Amino acid sequence: MKADATRTLLNNADGLGHEARIEQGDHAALKLWLRMLACTTQIEDEIRRRLRERFSMSLARFDYLAQLYRKPEGLMMKELSSNLMVTGGNVTGLTDELEKEGLVVREPRPNDRRSWVVRLSETGRISFKAMAAEHEQWILEIFSTQDTATMKHMSTELGALRLHVLALHERKTHLSKENK
């Protein structure tokens, strides 16, 4: 019975979103790319919605707090910016907001008074821990149709794909530098 339900779901998925534009003769890689894009977008939208409804929290703020949770000693603003892949101005704005809410503290570095270290306050640590636990349950719910072996296999394959894309980028960057 479960196999029939899964097959029905998969057939229904073929008509959704970007991948519905795929035609019989199109490359499997194109179909996979569009399906991955659609899944990522849907999952991210669902997580954003739940964070907003449950905690009045944006995904950017959640990600910011997650970075600090992993580093109890704190991070320099520049490190936060790099880890989050956003501009320094964005990090400064988020830091200002979260500091006013009592979730983070900003302290000057002892050796360099011009740079700041940001860390979670005790309130921030407690709040984030509760959010992260609920977030984890949402992820488990979203992926509940996948068995562990499938998820491990998909993770391995996507990891290999990421390495391939990085190698392509590095090769193109190297060739570009050689041609100058």
C-alpha positions as CSV (number, residue, x, y, z in Angstrom):
1,M,0.0,0.0,0.0
2,K,2.8,2.4,0.9
3,A,4.4,1.8,-2.5
4,D,1.2,2.7,-4.3
5,A,0.8,5.9,-2.3
6,T,4.4,6.9,-3.0
7,R,4.0,6.2,-6.7
8,T,0.9,8.4,-6.7
9,L,2.7,11.2,-5.0
10,L,5.6,11.0,-7.5
11,N,3.2,11.1,-10.4
12,N,1.5,14.1,-8.9
13,A,4.9,15.8,-8.3
14,D,5.7,15.6,-12.0
15,G,3.0,18.2,-12.7
16,L,4.2,20.7,-10.1
17,G,6.3,23.8,-10.5
18,H,9.3,24.2,-12.7
19,E,9.6,20.6,-13.6
20,A,6.2,20.6,-15.2
21,R,7.8,22.5,-18.1
22,I,10.1,19.5,-18.9
23,E,9.3,17.6,-22.1
24,Q,10.0,14.0,-22.9
25,G,13.2,14.7,-24.8
26,D,14.8,17.0,-22.2
27,H,17.9,15.9,-20.3
28,A,17.5,14.2,-17.0
29,A,20.0,16.7,-15.5
30,L,17.6,19.6,-16.3
31,K,14.7,17.8,-14.8
32,L,16.7,17.0,-11.6
33,W,18.0,20.6,-11.4
34,L,14.5,22.0,-11.6
35,R,13.1,19.5,-9.1
36,M,15.9,20.3,-6.6
37,L,15.3,24.0,-7.1
38,A,11.6,23.6,-6.5
39,C,12.1,21.4,-3.4
40,T,14.6,23.8,-1.9
41,T,12.3,26.7,-2.5
42,Q,9.3,24.9,-1.0
43,I,11.1,23.7,2.0
44,E,12.7,27.1,2.7
45,D,9.3,28.8,2.3
46,E,7.7,26.4,4.8
47,I,10.5,26.9,7.3
48,R,10.2,30.7,6.9
49,R,6.4,30.5,7.4
50,R,6.8,28.4,10.5
51,L,9.5,30.6,12.1
52,R,7.4,33.7,11.4
53,E,4.2,32.2,12.8
54,R,5.7,30.4,15.8
55,F,8.5,32.7,16.9
56,S,8.0,36.0,15.0
57,M,11.5,35.3,13.6
58,S,12.9,35.6,10.1
59,L,15.1,32.9,8.6
60,A,18.0,35.4,8.4
61,R,17.7,36.0,12.2
62,F,17.4,32.3,12.9
63,D,20.5,31.6,10.8
64,Y,22.4,34.4,12.6
65,L,21.5,33.0,16.0
66,A,22.5,29.5,14.9
67,Q,26.0,30.7,14.0
68,L,26.4,32.2,17.5
69,Y,24.9,29.1,19.2
70,R,27.7,27.0,17.6
71,K,30.3,29.4,18.9
72,P,29.6,30.2,22.6
73,E,32.8,32.3,22.8
74,G,31.3,34.5,20.1
75,L,32.2,35.6,16.6
76,M,33.7,38.7,15.2
77,M,31.3,40.7,13.0
78,K,33.4,40.0,10.0
79,E,33.2,36.2,10.7
80,L,29.5,36.4,11.0
81,S,29.2,38.2,7.7
82,S,31.4,35.6,6.0
83,N,29.6,32.7,7.6
84,L,26.2,34.1,6.6
85,M,27.4,35.2,3.2
86,V,25.9,38.7,3.7
87,T,27.4,42.2,3.8
88,G,28.8,43.7,6.9
89,G,25.9,46.2,6.8
90,N,23.4,43.4,7.0
91,V,25.2,41.9,10.0
92,T,25.4,45.2,11.7
93,G,21.6,45.8,11.3
94,L,20.7,42.3,12.6
95,T,23.1,42.7,15.5
96,D,21.6,46.1,16.4
97,E,18.1,44.6,16.4
98,L,19.0,41.4,18.3
99,E,21.0,43.4,20.8
100,K,18.0,45.6,21.5
101,E,15.9,42.5,22.1
102,G,18.4,41.1,24.5
103,L,19.3,38.1,22.4
104,V,22.9,39.0,21.7
105,V,25.7,41.0,23.3
106,R,28.4,42.9,21.5
107,E,31.7,43.4,23.2
108,P,35.0,45.1,22.0
109,R,37.8,42.7,21.4
110,P,40.4,43.0,24.2
111,N,43.4,43.3,21.8
112,D,41.6,45.5,19.2
113,R,39.1,48.0,20.4
114,R,38.0,48.7,16.8
115,S,36.5,45.2,16.2
116,W,33.6,43.6,18.0
117,V,32.8,40.1,19.2
118,V,29.1,39.1,19.2
119,R,27.8,36.3,21.3
120,L,24.4,35.0,22.5
121,S,23.2,36.4,25.7
122,E,21.8,33.8,28.2
123,T,18.3,34.8,27.1
124,G,19.4,34.3,23.5
125,R,20.9,30.9,24.2
126,I,17.7,29.7,25.9
127,S,15.5,31.1,23.2
128,F,17.5,29.7,20.3
129,K,17.7,26.3,21.9
130,A,13.9,26.1,22.0
131,M,13.6,27.3,18.4
132,A,16.3,24.9,17.2
133,A,14.5,21.9,18.8
134,E,11.3,22.8,17.1
135,H,13.1,23.5,13.8
136,E,14.6,20.1,14.0
137,Q,11.2,18.5,14.4
138,W,9.9,20.5,11.3
139,I,12.8,19.1,9.2
140,L,12.1,15.6,10.4
141,E,8.4,16.1,9.5
142,I,9.2,17.5,6.1
143,F,11.6,14.6,5.2
144,S,9.4,11.9,6.9
145,T,8.5,10.3,3.6
146,Q,12.2,9.4,3.0
147,D,13.8,6.5,4.7
148,T,17.3,6.8,6.3
149,A,19.1,4.9,3.6
150,T,17.6,7.1,0.9
151,M,18.5,10.3,2.7
152,K,22.1,9.1,3.3
153,H,22.4,8.2,-0.4
154,M,20.9,11.5,-1.6
155,S,23.2,13.4,0.8
156,T,26.3,11.5,-0.5
157,E,25.3,12.2,-4.1
158,L,24.6,15.8,-3.5
159,G,27.9,16.2,-1.7
160,A,29.7,14.7,-4.8
161,L,27.7,17.1,-7.0
162,R,28.8,20.1,-4.8
163,L,32.5,19.0,-5.0
164,H,32.1,18.7,-8.8
165,V,30.6,22.2,-9.1
166,L,33.4,23.6,-6.8
167,A,36.0,22.0,-9.0
168,L,34.4,23.4,-12.2
169,H,34.5,26.9,-10.6
170,E,38.1,26.5,-9.5
171,R,39.2,25.3,-12.9
172,K,37.4,28.3,-14.6
173,T,39.0,30.7,-12.2
174,H,42.4,29.2,-12.7
175,L,42.0,29.4,-16.5
176,S,40.8,32.9,-16.3
177,K,43.9,33.9,-14.3
178,E,46.2,32.2,-16.8
179,N,44.6,34.1,-19.7
180,K,45.3,37.5,-18.2
